Amino acid sequence: MNLEIIPILCNEKNMANYAYLIKSPASNQVIIVDAAETKPILKVLEEQKLTPTHILTTHHHYDHVGANTDLTNSWC
């Protein structure tokens, strides 16, 4: 299975960081990795009609978890 990795620049707060979406080509479902900022991630999800199922956080720094709560609340 070839997974698609979609990088998303999160720089609204001058963090110069990336979040990533991991997508299977067989579905519109994605896993979000290191959700730094809500707006840029939601923009890509909406533009590409993707549905998040999980959020993975590599470590607990604000620039990796800043959007976890907002994103979770947007689909739960």
N, CA, C and O atoms as a GROMACS GRO file, in nm:
protein
  304
    1MET      N    1   0.084  -0.117   0.000
    1MET     CA    2   0.000   0.000   0.000
    1MET      C    3   0.090   0.125   0.000
    1MET      O    4   0.181   0.137   0.082
    2ASN      N    5   0.063   0.215  -0.091
    2ASN     CA    6   0.136   0.341  -0.097
    2ASN      C    7   0.055   0.448  -0.026
    2ASN      O    8  -0.056   0.480  -0.067
    3LEU      N    9   0.111   0.503   0.079
    3LEU     CA   10   0.046   0.611   0.151
    3LEU      C   11   0.091   0.744   0.094
    3LEU      O   12   0.206   0.761   0.053
    4GLU      N   13  -0.001   0.839   0.092
    4GLU     CA   14   0.033   0.974   0.048
    4GLU      C   15   0.060   1.059   0.172
    4GLU      O   16  -0.018   1.056   0.267
    5ILE      N   17   0.168   1.133   0.171
    5ILE     CA   18   0.202   1.224   0.280
    5ILE      C   19   0.179   1.366   0.228
    5ILE      O   20   0.238   1.407   0.128
    6ILE      N   21   0.093   1.440   0.298
    6ILE     CA   22   0.059   1.576   0.258
    6ILE      C   23   0.113   1.672   0.363
    6ILE      O   24   0.059   1.677   0.474
    7PRO      N   25   0.219   1.748   0.331
    7PRO     CA   26   0.271   1.845   0.427
    7PRO      C   27   0.186   1.971   0.428
    7PRO      O   28   0.136   2.014   0.324
    8ILE      N   29   0.168   2.030   0.547
    8ILE     CA   30   0.091   2.154   0.562
    8ILE      C   31   0.176   2.253   0.642
    8ILE      O   32   0.208   2.228   0.758
    9LEU      N   33   0.211   2.364   0.581
    9LEU     CA   34   0.288   2.466   0.651
    9LEU      C   35   0.199   2.532   0.756
    9LEU      O   36   0.090   2.580   0.725
   10CYS      N   37   0.246   2.535   0.878
   10CYS     CA   38   0.178   2.601   0.990
   10CYS      C   39   0.266   2.717   1.034
   10CYS      O   40   0.360   2.698   1.112
   11ASN      N   41   0.236   2.835   0.984
   11ASN     CA   42   0.323   2.948   1.010
   11ASN      C   43   0.245   3.074   1.049
   11ASN      O   44   0.299   3.184   1.043
   12GLU      N   45   0.119   3.059   1.089
   12GLU     CA   46   0.039   3.175   1.127
   12GLU      C   47   0.097   3.245   1.250
   12GLU      O   48   0.087   3.366   1.264
   13LYS      N   49   0.157   3.169   1.338
   13LYS     CA   50   0.217   3.224   1.461
   13LYS      C   51   0.369   3.227   1.451
   13LYS      O   52   0.439   3.224   1.552
   14ASN      N   53   0.419   3.233   1.327
   14ASN     CA   54   0.562   3.237   1.299
   14ASN      C   55   0.637   3.118   1.359
   14ASN      O   56   0.751   3.130   1.404
   15MET      N   57   0.571   3.002   1.359
   15MET     CA   58   0.636   2.881   1.409
   15MET      C   59   0.722   2.814   1.304
   15MET      O   60   0.813   2.738   1.336
   16ALA      N   61   0.692   2.842   1.176
   16ALA     CA   62   0.763   2.778   1.066
   16ALA      C   63   0.771   2.628   1.087
   16ALA      O   64   0.879   2.569   1.084
   17ASN      N   65   0.656   2.568   1.107
   17ASN     CA   66   0.646   2.426   1.137
   17ASN      C   67   0.555   2.359   1.035
   17ASN      O   68   0.483   2.426   0.962
   18TYR      N   69   0.558   2.228   1.029
   18TYR     CA   70   0.471   2.153   0.940
   18TYR      C   71   0.387   2.054   1.019
   18TYR      O   72   0.434   1.991   1.114
   19ALA      N   73   0.264   2.042   0.976
   19ALA     CA   74   0.179   1.929   1.014
   19ALA      C   75   0.176   1.838   0.891
   19ALA      O   76   0.208   1.882   0.780
   20TYR      N   77   0.138   1.715   0.911
   20TYR     CA   78   0.132   1.621   0.799
   20TYR      C   79   0.001   1.545   0.802
   20TYR      O   80  -0.052   1.513   0.909
   21LEU      N   81  -0.050   1.516   0.684
   21LEU     CA   82  -0.164   1.426   0.670
   21LEU      C   83  -0.112   1.299   0.608
   21LEU      O   84  -0.037   1.303   0.510
   22ILE      N   85  -0.152   1.186   0.662
   22ILE     CA   86  -0.118   1.056   0.605
   22ILE      C   87  -0.247   0.999   0.547
   22ILE      O   88  -0.345   0.978   0.618
   23LYS      N   89  -0.244   0.975   0.415
   23LYS     CA   90  -0.366   0.935   0.344
   23LYS      C   91  -0.344   0.807   0.266
   23LYS      O   92  -0.243   0.790   0.198
   24SER      N   93  -0.439   0.718   0.278
   24SER     CA   94  -0.442   0.600   0.194
   24SER      C   95  -0.506   0.637   0.061
   24SER      O   96  -0.606   0.709   0.059
   25PRO      N   97  -0.451   0.591  -0.050
   25PRO     CA   98  -0.512   0.624  -0.179
   25PRO      C   99  -0.652   0.564  -0.197
   25PRO      O  100  -0.727   0.607  -0.285
   26ALA      N  101  -0.687   0.467  -0.115
   26ALA     CA  102  -0.816   0.400  -0.129
   26ALA      C  103  -0.930   0.472  -0.055
   26ALA      O  104  -1.044   0.427  -0.061
   27SER      N  105  -0.899   0.580   0.015
   27SER     CA  106  -1.001   0.644   0.098
   27SER      C  107  -0.975   0.794   0.108
   27SER      O  108  -0.869   0.843   0.069
   28ASN      N  109  -1.074   0.865   0.160
   28ASN     CA  110  -1.055   1.009   0.184
   28ASN      C  111  -1.024   1.034   0.332
   28ASN      O  112  -1.024   1.149   0.376
   29GLN      N  113  -0.997   0.928   0.406
   29GLN     CA  114  -0.964   0.942   0.548
   29GLN      C  115  -0.815   0.966   0.566
   29GLN      O  116  -0.731   0.909   0.495
   30VAL      N  117  -0.784   1.052   0.664
   30VAL     CA  118  -0.644   1.085   0.690
   30VAL      C  119  -0.615   1.081   0.840
   30VAL      O  120  -0.706   1.092   0.923
   31ILE      N  121  -0.489   1.064   0.871
   31ILE     CA  122  -0.437   1.080   1.006
   31ILE      C  123  -0.356   1.209   1.006
   31ILE      O  124  -0.275   1.231   0.916
   32ILE      N  125  -0.379   1.293   1.105
   32ILE     CA  126  -0.305   1.418   1.118
   32ILE      C  127  -0.186   1.393   1.212
   32ILE      O  128  -0.202   1.335   1.319
   33VAL      N  129  -0.069   1.438   1.170
   33VAL     CA  130   0.051   1.424   1.253
   33VAL      C  131   0.100   1.564   1.291
   33VAL      O  132   0.120   1.650   1.205
   34ASP      N  133   0.119   1.586   1.421
   34ASP     CA  134   0.171   1.712   1.475
   34ASP      C  135   0.087   1.833   1.433
   34ASP      O  136   0.131   1.919   1.357
   35ALA      N  137  -0.033   1.836   1.484
   35ALA     CA  138  -0.129   1.942   1.451
   35ALA      C  139  -0.094   2.073   1.522
   35ALA      O  140  -0.138   2.097   1.634
   36ALA      N  141  -0.014   2.155   1.456
   36ALA     CA  142   0.035   2.278   1.518
   36ALA      C  143  -0.070   2.389   1.519
   36ALA      O  144  -0.088   2.456   1.621
   37GLU      N  145  -0.140   2.410   1.406
   37GLU     CA  146  -0.235   2.521   1.394
   37GLU      C  147  -0.362   2.472   1.323
   37GLU      O  148  -0.356   2.391   1.230
   38THR      N  149  -0.475   2.521   1.368
   38THR     CA  150  -0.604   2.475   1.319
   38THR      C  151  -0.633   2.520   1.177
   38THR      O  152  -0.665   2.436   1.092
   39LYS      N  153  -0.624   2.649   1.148
   39LYS     CA  154  -0.670   2.703   1.020
   39LYS      C  155  -0.605   2.640   0.897
   39LYS      O  156  -0.676   2.601   0.805
   40PRO      N  157  -0.473   2.630   0.891
   40PRO     CA  158  -0.415   2.571   0.770
   40PRO      C  159  -0.452   2.424   0.750
   40PRO      O  160  -0.465   2.378   0.637
   41ILE      N  161  -0.468   2.352   0.859
   41ILE     CA  162  -0.505   2.211   0.848
   41ILE      C  163  -0.650   2.199   0.801
   41ILE      O  164  -0.678   2.120   0.710
   42LEU      N  165  -0.740   2.275   0.861
   42LEU     CA  166  -0.881   2.271   0.818
   42LEU      C  167  -0.895   2.312   0.672
   42LEU      O  168  -0.978   2.256   0.600
   43LYS      N  169  -0.816   2.408   0.629
   43LYS     CA  170  -0.822   2.452   0.489
   43LYS      C  171  -0.792   2.337   0.394
   43LYS      O  172  -0.865   2.316   0.297
   44VAL      N  173  -0.685   2.263   0.421
   44VAL     CA  174  -0.649   2.151   0.335
   44VAL      C  175  -0.754   2.040   0.344
   44VAL      O  176  -0.791   1.982   0.242
   45LEU      N  177  -0.802   2.011   0.463
   45LEU     CA  178  -0.905   1.907   0.479
   45LEU      C  179  -1.029   1.943   0.396
   45LEU      O  180  -1.084   1.857   0.327
   46GLU      N  181  -1.071   2.067   0.403
   46GLU     CA  182  -1.190   2.110   0.329
   46GLU      C  183  -1.166   2.112   0.178
   46GLU      O  184  -1.249   2.064   0.102
   47GLU      N  185  -1.052   2.168   0.136
   47GLU     CA  186  -1.021   2.177  -0.008
   47GLU      C  187  -1.014   2.039  -0.073
   47GLU      O  188  -1.059   2.020  -0.185
   48GLN      N  189  -0.956   1.943  -0.002
   48GLN     CA  190  -0.937   1.810  -0.060
   48GLN      C  191  -1.045   1.710  -0.017
   48GLN      O  192  -1.038   1.592  -0.049
   49LYS      N  193  -1.145   1.761   0.057
   49LYS     CA  194  -1.256   1.677   0.104
   49LYS      C  195  -1.207   1.553   0.179
   49LYS      O  196  -1.247   1.440   0.150
   50LEU      N  197  -1.119   1.578   0.277
   50LEU     CA  198  -1.060   1.471   0.356
   50LEU      C  199  -1.124   1.465   0.493
   50LEU      O  200  -1.167   1.566   0.548
   51THR      N  201  -1.130   1.345   0.549
   51THR     CA  202  -1.189   1.323   0.680
   51THR      C  203  -1.082   1.271   0.775
   51THR      O  204  -1.028   1.163   0.754
   52PRO      N  205  -1.052   1.347   0.881
   52PRO     CA  206  -0.954   1.297   0.978
   52PRO      C  207  -1.014   1.189   1.066
   52PRO      O  208  -1.132   1.193   1.101
   53THR      N  209  -0.931   1.093   1.103
   53THR     CA  210  -0.976   0.985   1.193
   53THR      C  211  -0.896   0.983   1.322
   53THR      O  212  -0.947   0.940   1.426
   54HIS      N  213  -0.771   1.030   1.317
   54HIS     CA  214  -0.683   1.029   1.433
   54HIS      C  215  -0.587   1.147   1.426
   54HIS      O  216  -0.561   1.202   1.319
   55ILE      N  217  -0.536   1.184   1.542
   55ILE     CA  218  -0.426   1.280   1.550
   55ILE      C  219  -0.311   1.211   1.623
   55ILE      O  220  -0.328   1.158   1.733
   56LEU      N  221  -0.195   1.212   1.560
   56LEU     CA  222  -0.074   1.159   1.623
   56LEU      C  223   0.017   1.275   1.659
   56LEU      O  224   0.037   1.367   1.580
   57THR      N  225   0.072   1.271   1.778
   57THR     CA  226   0.161   1.377   1.825
   57THR      C  227   0.297   1.315   1.855
   57THR      O  228   0.307   1.221   1.934
   58THR      N  229   0.401   1.367   1.792
   58THR     CA  230   0.534   1.309   1.811
   58THR      C  231   0.594   1.346   1.945
   58THR      O  232   0.671   1.268   2.002
   59HIS      N  233   0.560   1.464   1.997
   59HIS     CA  234   0.604   1.504   2.130
   59HIS      C  235   0.521   1.623   2.175
   59HIS      O  236   0.455   1.688   2.094
   60HIS      N  237   0.525   1.651   2.304
   60HIS     CA  238   0.434   1.750   2.362
   60HIS      C  239   0.500   1.887   2.374
   60HIS      O  240   0.536   1.932   2.482
   61HIS      N  241   0.514   1.953   2.260
   61HIS     CA  242   0.551   2.094   2.255
   61HIS      C  243   0.434   2.165   2.187
   61HIS      O  244   0.366   2.105   2.104
   62TYR      N  245   0.412   2.291   2.222
   62TYR     CA  246   0.297   2.363   2.168
   62TYR      C  247   0.294   2.362   2.016
   62TYR      O  248   0.187   2.353   1.956
   63ASP      N  249   0.411   2.371   1.952
   63ASP     CA  250   0.414   2.375   1.806
   63ASP      C  251   0.385   2.238   1.743
   63ASP      O  252   0.393   2.223   1.621
   64HIS      N  253   0.351   2.141   1.825
   64HIS     CA  254   0.310   2.009   1.775
   64HIS      C  255   0.171   1.968   1.823
   64HIS      O  256   0.113   1.873   1.772
   65VAL      N  257   0.117   2.039   1.921
   65VAL     CA  258  -0.014   2.002   1.978
   65VAL      C  259  -0.114   2.116   1.978
   65VAL      O  260  -0.227   2.099   2.023
   66GLY      N  261  -0.075   2.233   1.928
   66GLY     CA  262  -0.157   2.353   1.941
   66GLY      C  263  -0.298   2.342   1.887
   66GLY      O  264  -0.387   2.412   1.934
   67ALA      N  265  -0.321   2.257   1.789
   67ALA     CA  266  -0.453   2.246   1.727
   67ALA      C  267  -0.528   2.118   1.764
   67ALA      O  268  -0.638   2.095   1.715
   68ASN      N  269  -0.471   2.036   1.849
   68ASN     CA  270  -0.535   1.907   1.880
   68ASN      C  271  -0.680   1.922   1.926
   68ASN      O  272  -0.769   1.855   1.874
   69THR      N  273  -0.704   2.009   2.023
   69THR     CA  274  -0.838   2.022   2.079
   69THR      C  275  -0.935   2.079   1.976
   69THR      O  276  -1.044   2.025   1.958
   70ASP      N  277  -0.896   2.187   1.908
   70ASP     CA  278  -0.985   2.246   1.807
   70ASP      C  279  -1.019   2.149   1.696
   70ASP      O  280  -1.135   2.140   1.656
   71LEU      N  281  -0.921   2.077   1.647
   71LEU     CA  282  -0.946   1.982   1.539
   71LEU      C  283  -1.034   1.867   1.585
   71LEU      O  284  -1.126   1.827   1.513
   72THR      N  285  -1.007   1.815   1.702
   72THR     CA  286  -1.090   1.707   1.756
   72THR      C  287  -1.235   1.753   1.771
   72THR      O  288  -1.328   1.681   1.736
   73ASN      N  289  -1.253   1.873   1.823
   73ASN     CA  290  -1.389   1.926   1.840
   73ASN      C  291  -1.458   1.951   1.707
   73ASN      O  292  -1.581   1.950   1.701
   74SER      N  293  -1.383   1.973   1.600
   74SER     CA  294  -1.443   2.002   1.470
   74SER      C  295  -1.502   1.877   1.404
   74SER      O  296  -1.587   1.890   1.316
   75TRP      N  297  -1.458   1.757   1.443
   75TRP     CA  298  -1.515   1.638   1.380
   75TRP      C  299  -1.582   1.542   1.477
   75TRP      O  300  -1.644   1.445   1.432
   76CYS      N  301  -1.572   1.564   1.605
   76CYS     CA  302  -1.637   1.475   1.702
   76CYS      C  303  -1.772   1.530   1.744
   76CYS      O  304  -1.840   1.468   1.826
   0.00000   0.00000   0.00000
